Amino acid sequence: MTELTPASEPIVVIGESVMDLVVSGDQSAAHPGGSPANVALGLGRLRVPVCFLTELGTDDYGRQICDHLRGNGVHLSVAEIGTTASAAAVIDPVTGSAHYDFKVTWSLTSGLPADISEAAHLHTGSIASVMEPGARVVADLLSTSRKTATISYDPNVRPSLIVDGDAVRRRIAKLIALADIVKCSDEDLEYIAPGLSAEQAAQCWLDDGAALVVITMGGSGALLAGRAETVTVPVREVAVSDTVGAGDSFMSALLAWLFKHDYLGIANRVRLASITGADLCALGDFCTRVAAVTVSRSGANPPYLDEVRAPL
């Protein structure tokens, strides 16, 4: 499980792996998850070359997560082997909110391995970006990598794991300031910056240096704000099974579209900063299509490219 897969992937996702236990009535089903892991999975299924830098336990859950990701086209770089018990979370299938039953740890203690140190784009978020001791390493990686790569960040806040909310908000603000692309849900926005509208937050983060801010707003669609134009795209009408992983699949679709259209990587940073309204609409359309497939079935189960029924 610890073997490094040779990687020349332009996109590297950094973060935690968690086993999601989706409970419905007296039934439960285990699905490999964790926000960054879900993003990596979504990219793999959309046929975007991706490497996932994570920490895994040595138990059956850890092996299942490893096999699941590799089986879906994700190259793994396992930086740390944690305690015998992998992190697990009980998921509310309606809201997608997580209750962490087992102790969650994040102890990334090194920089990018040599085989992925030349990535064109880095993505992180959720627990990995705020839980010590690994969060400090992640922040250092983003700061250093800004010289050679574009950066994306999705706070994906887990309030049940947060002890000091003000300290976490300060950390999130610093990471947002490092990112070229910020994606945030309206629920997370309420936690991060209570009282700010989506439009106000987007402008604030663009002023802080982001080139693209995307705020998902549940049934009200999504706001996509570039430095030149801002658009709002509606959600897709679909029968909802549950909302687990919907935001993560939106994030993977966002990165996949930007990668395919030459918006990621240090050479494209200026181009990303001038993304047009027409491209924002096309980007939003693709993301909502991907998210709609995800919510139509149980668990964090993002679509394969041929299921999206739209060109990438």
C-alpha positions as CSV (number, residue, x, y, z in Angstrom):
1,M,0.0,0.0,0.0
2,T,2.9,2.4,0.6
3,E,4.4,1.9,-2.9
4,L,4.7,5.2,-4.8
5,T,3.3,5.1,-8.2
6,P,5.5,7.0,-10.7
7,A,3.8,10.3,-11.3
8,S,4.1,13.0,-14.0
9,E,0.6,14.3,-13.2
10,P,0.1,18.0,-13.7
11,I,-2.5,18.1,-10.8
12,V,-1.7,17.0,-7.3
13,V,-4.3,16.9,-4.6
14,I,-3.2,17.0,-1.0
15,G,-5.3,15.9,1.9
16,E,-7.1,13.4,4.1
17,S,-8.7,10.1,3.3
18,V,-11.8,9.0,5.3
19,M,-14.2,6.1,5.2
20,D,-17.7,7.5,4.9
21,L,-20.4,5.4,6.6
22,V,-23.7,6.6,5.0
23,V,-26.6,5.7,7.3
24,S,-30.2,5.5,6.2
25,G,-32.6,4.1,8.7
26,D,-31.2,0.9,10.1
27,Q,-29.0,0.4,7.0
28,S,-25.4,1.7,6.5
29,A,-22.9,1.5,3.6
30,A,-19.2,2.2,3.7
31,H,-17.8,4.4,0.9
32,P,-14.2,5.7,0.6
33,G,-14.3,9.4,1.1
34,G,-12.7,12.5,2.6
35,S,-13.1,15.8,0.7
36,P,-9.6,15.9,-1.0
37,A,-9.8,12.1,-1.8
38,N,-13.2,12.7,-3.4
39,V,-11.7,15.5,-5.6
40,A,-8.9,13.2,-6.7
41,L,-11.4,10.4,-7.4
42,G,-13.6,12.8,-9.5
43,L,-10.6,13.9,-11.5
44,G,-9.5,10.4,-12.2
45,R,-13.0,9.5,-13.4
46,L,-13.0,12.6,-15.7
47,R,-9.8,11.3,-17.2
48,V,-7.6,14.0,-15.9
49,P,-4.1,12.8,-14.7
50,V,-4.0,13.3,-11.0
51,C,-1.8,12.3,-8.0
52,F,-3.1,12.2,-4.5
53,L,-0.8,12.9,-1.6
54,T,-2.4,11.5,1.6
55,E,-2.1,9.7,4.9
56,L,-3.6,6.2,5.2
57,G,-4.2,3.8,8.1
58,T,-3.0,0.2,8.0
59,D,-6.4,-1.4,8.5
60,D,-9.0,-2.7,6.0
61,Y,-10.4,0.7,5.5
62,G,-7.0,2.0,4.5
63,R,-6.6,-0.8,2.0
64,Q,-10.1,-0.3,0.6
65,I,-9.5,3.5,0.1
66,C,-6.1,2.8,-1.6
67,D,-7.6,0.2,-3.9
68,H,-10.6,2.3,-4.7
69,L,-8.6,5.3,-5.7
70,R,-6.0,3.4,-7.7
71,G,-8.8,1.5,-9.5
72,N,-10.2,4.8,-10.7
73,G,-7.1,6.2,-12.2
74,V,-5.6,8.1,-9.3
75,H,-1.9,7.8,-8.7
76,L,-1.2,7.6,-5.0
77,S,1.7,9.1,-3.1
78,V,1.3,7.9,0.5
79,A,3.4,10.3,2.6
80,E,2.4,8.9,6.0
81,I,1.1,5.7,7.5
82,G,-1.0,6.6,10.4
83,T,-2.4,4.7,13.3
84,T,-3.9,1.3,12.7
85,A,-7.4,2.7,12.5
86,S,-8.3,4.8,9.5
87,A,-10.5,7.9,10.0
88,A,-14.2,7.3,9.5
89,A,-17.2,9.5,9.5
90,V,-21.0,8.9,9.8
91,I,-22.7,10.8,7.1
92,D,-26.2,12.3,7.0
93,P,-27.3,11.3,3.5
94,V,-29.7,14.3,3.3
95,T,-27.4,17.1,4.3
96,G,-24.1,15.5,3.6
97,S,-22.8,16.6,7.0
98,A,-20.3,14.4,8.7
99,H,-20.0,13.2,12.3
100,Y,-16.5,11.9,13.0
101,D,-16.8,8.7,15.1
102,F,-13.1,7.9,15.2
103,K,-10.1,10.1,16.0
104,V,-9.1,12.0,12.9
105,T,-5.4,12.8,12.6
106,W,-3.5,14.7,9.9
107,S,0.3,14.5,10.4
108,L,1.9,15.2,7.1
109,T,5.5,15.9,8.0
110,S,7.3,16.4,4.7
111,G,7.2,18.3,1.5
112,L,6.2,17.1,-1.9
113,P,7.9,13.9,-2.9
114,A,10.4,14.3,-5.7
115,D,8.2,12.4,-8.2
116,I,5.4,15.0,-7.9
117,S,7.4,18.1,-7.1
118,E,7.0,19.6,-10.6
119,A,3.2,19.5,-10.6
120,A,1.5,22.3,-12.6
121,H,-1.3,22.7,-10.1
122,L,-1.9,21.9,-6.4
123,H,-5.3,21.5,-4.7
124,T,-6.1,21.2,-1.1
125,G,-8.9,21.8,1.4
126,S,-11.0,20.6,4.3
127,I,-9.4,18.9,7.3
128,A,-5.9,18.8,5.8
129,S,-5.8,22.6,5.6
130,V,-6.6,23.3,9.3
131,M,-5.7,20.3,11.4
132,E,-2.2,20.3,12.9
133,P,0.5,19.2,12.6
134,G,-0.1,18.5,8.9
135,A,-1.8,21.9,8.2
136,R,1.4,23.8,8.7
137,V,3.2,21.6,6.1
138,V,0.3,22.1,3.7
139,A,0.4,25.9,4.1
140,D,4.2,25.8,3.5
141,L,3.8,23.7,0.4
142,L,1.2,26.1,-1.1
143,S,3.4,29.1,-0.3
144,T,6.5,27.5,-1.9
145,S,4.6,26.0,-4.9
146,R,3.0,29.3,-5.9
147,K,6.3,30.1,-7.7
148,T,5.9,27.1,-10.0
149,A,2.2,26.1,-10.0
150,T,-1.3,27.4,-9.7
151,I,-3.2,26.7,-6.5
152,S,-6.8,25.9,-5.7
153,Y,-8.4,25.8,-2.2
154,D,-11.8,24.6,-0.9
155,P,-12.2,25.3,2.8
156,N,-15.0,22.6,3.2
157,V,-15.3,23.3,6.9
158,R,-15.9,20.5,9.4
159,P,-17.2,22.4,12.5
160,S,-17.4,19.3,14.6
161,L,-13.6,19.0,14.5
162,I,-12.9,22.6,15.2
163,V,-11.9,23.8,18.7
164,D,-10.8,27.4,18.1
165,G,-13.1,28.9,15.4
166,D,-11.3,32.2,15.2
167,A,-7.9,30.6,14.7
168,V,-9.3,28.4,12.0
169,R,-10.8,31.5,10.2
170,R,-7.4,33.2,10.3
171,R,-5.8,30.1,8.8
172,I,-8.4,29.9,6.1
173,A,-7.9,33.5,5.2
174,K,-4.2,33.0,4.8
175,L,-4.8,30.0,2.5
176,I,-7.3,31.9,0.4
177,A,-4.7,34.6,-0.1
178,L,-2.4,32.0,-1.5
179,A,-4.9,30.5,-3.9
180,D,-5.5,31.3,-7.6
181,I,-8.8,29.5,-7.4
182,V,-11.2,29.5,-4.4
183,K,-14.3,27.3,-4.2
184,C,-16.6,27.7,-1.3
185,S,-20.2,26.6,-0.4
186,D,-22.6,29.1,1.0
187,E,-22.7,27.1,4.2
188,D,-19.0,27.4,4.6
189,L,-19.1,31.1,3.7
190,E,-21.5,31.6,6.7
191,Y,-18.9,30.0,9.0
192,I,-15.9,31.7,7.5
193,A,-17.3,35.2,7.0
194,P,-20.8,35.5,8.6
195,G,-22.8,38.3,7.1
196,L,-21.0,38.5,3.8
197,S,-23.0,37.8,0.6
198,A,-21.6,35.5,-2.0
199,E,-20.9,38.6,-4.2
200,Q,-19.2,40.4,-1.4
201,A,-17.0,37.4,-0.5
202,A,-16.1,36.8,-4.1
203,Q,-14.9,40.4,-4.5
204,C,-13.0,40.4,-1.3
205,W,-11.1,37.2,-2.3
206,L,-10.5,38.5,-5.8
207,D,-9.0,41.7,-4.1
208,D,-6.8,39.4,-2.0
209,G,-5.3,37.9,-5.2
210,A,-7.5,35.1,-6.4
211,A,-8.2,34.9,-10.2
212,L,-11.4,32.9,-9.9
213,V,-13.9,32.5,-7.0
214,V,-16.7,30.0,-7.2
215,I,-19.4,29.9,-4.5
216,T,-22.0,27.1,-4.6
217,M,-25.4,28.1,-3.3
218,G,-27.3,24.8,-3.1
219,G,-30.6,25.1,-4.9
220,S,-29.8,28.6,-6.0
221,G,-27.0,27.5,-8.3
222,A,-23.4,28.8,-8.3
223,L,-21.7,32.1,-8.6
224,L,-18.5,32.2,-10.7
225,A,-16.5,35.4,-10.4
226,G,-13.5,36.3,-12.4
227,R,-11.7,39.6,-12.4
228,A,-13.4,40.7,-15.6
229,E,-16.9,39.2,-15.3
230,T,-19.2,37.4,-12.9
231,V,-21.9,34.8,-13.8
232,T,-24.5,32.8,-12.0
233,V,-25.5,29.3,-13.2
234,P,-28.6,27.4,-12.1
235,V,-28.6,23.9,-10.7
236,R,-29.8,21.0,-12.8
237,E,-33.1,19.4,-12.0
238,V,-32.6,15.8,-10.9
239,A,-34.0,13.3,-8.5
240,V,-31.7,13.5,-5.4
241,S,-30.6,10.4,-3.7
242,D,-28.2,12.2,-1.3
243,T,-25.9,15.1,-1.3
244,V,-22.7,13.3,-0.1
245,G,-19.7,14.4,-2.2
246,A,-21.7,16.9,-4.4
247,G,-19.4,19.8,-3.6
248,D,-16.3,17.7,-4.1
249,S,-17.5,16.5,-7.5
250,F,-18.2,20.1,-8.4
251,M,-14.6,20.9,-7.4
252,S,-13.1,18.1,-9.5
253,A,-15.2,19.2,-12.5
254,L,-14.0,22.7,-12.0
255,L,-10.4,21.6,-12.1
256,A,-10.9,19.2,-15.0
257,W,-12.5,21.8,-17.2
258,L,-9.9,24.4,-16.4
259,F,-7.1,21.8,-17.1
260,K,-8.6,20.8,-20.4
261,H,-9.0,24.4,-21.5
262,D,-5.4,25.5,-20.6
263,Y,-6.2,27.6,-17.5
264,L,-4.0,25.7,-15.0
265,G,-0.3,25.9,-14.5
266,I,2.1,28.9,-13.9
267,A,2.3,29.6,-17.7
268,N,-1.5,30.1,-17.7
269,R,-1.8,32.3,-14.5
270,V,-2.3,35.5,-16.5
271,R,-4.9,33.8,-18.8
272,L,-6.8,32.5,-15.8
273,A,-7.0,36.0,-14.4
274,S,-8.7,37.2,-17.5
275,I,-11.2,34.3,-18.0
276,T,-14.2,35.5,-20.0
277,G,-17.9,35.4,-19.1
278,A,-18.5,32.9,-21.9
279,D,-16.0,30.5,-20.5
280,L,-17.3,31.0,-16.9
281,C,-20.8,30.0,-18.2
282,A,-19.3,26.9,-20.0
283,L,-17.3,26.0,-16.9
284,G,-20.4,26.4,-14.6
285,D,-22.5,24.3,-17.0
286,F,-20.0,21.4,-16.9
287,C,-19.7,21.6,-13.1
288,T,-23.4,21.5,-12.5
289,R,-23.8,18.5,-14.9
290,V,-21.2,16.6,-12.9
291,A,-22.7,17.5,-9.5
292,A,-26.2,16.5,-10.7
293,V,-25.0,13.0,-11.5
294,T,-23.3,12.7,-8.1
295,V,-26.5,13.7,-6.1
296,S,-28.6,11.3,-8.2
297,R,-26.9,8.3,-6.5
298,S,-25.7,7.2,-3.0
299,G,-22.4,8.3,-1.5
300,A,-19.5,10.2,-2.9
301,N,-19.8,8.5,-6.3
302,P,-18.9,11.1,-9.0
303,P,-19.5,10.3,-12.6
304,Y,-17.1,9.0,-15.3
305,L,-16.7,11.3,-18.2
306,D,-19.0,9.4,-20.5
307,E,-21.8,9.7,-17.9
308,V,-21.7,13.5,-18.0
309,R,-23.1,13.7,-21.5
310,A,-21.3,17.0,-22.2
311,P,-17.9,17.7,-23.8
312,L,-15.1,18.6,-21.5
